[in-house]
Amino acid sequence: MAKRKFTSRATRVDVSTGAVLYLADNNHLDCKIINIASSGVLVSSPRMVAPRTRLRLALTLPKVGKPLAVEGIVMRLGSKSGRTLLGIQFVEQTGVFMAAFNKFLAWY
């Protein structure tokens, strides 16, 4: 079971599952989720994406079923142990997204 991290902003849940980032130029990146919160996600990416880049995400979360679609903005860049990390803030979460995300959190 994943560990929850409590911060002043949001509860982050460590999870190792897939995410696809769709960029404005119709390219996509297959990424791995490191942790997630209702406000955003940290992913390991095959390459850097410029800060403030707006993108679409398809997140695959355990116990949710089909991938969740949400828009986000790259807010942080980093690297750890040779991995490229992107901190993405969600924007305009729909009620469907939040209901599915809460179902995922309840499972943890």
Buried (B, 14 or more C-beta within 10 A) or exposed (E): EBEEEEEEEEBBBBBEBBBBBBBEEEEEBEBBBBBBBBBBBBBBBEEBBEEEBEBBBBBBBEEBEEBBBBBBBBEEBEEEEEEBBBBBBBEEBEEEBBEBBEEBBEEB
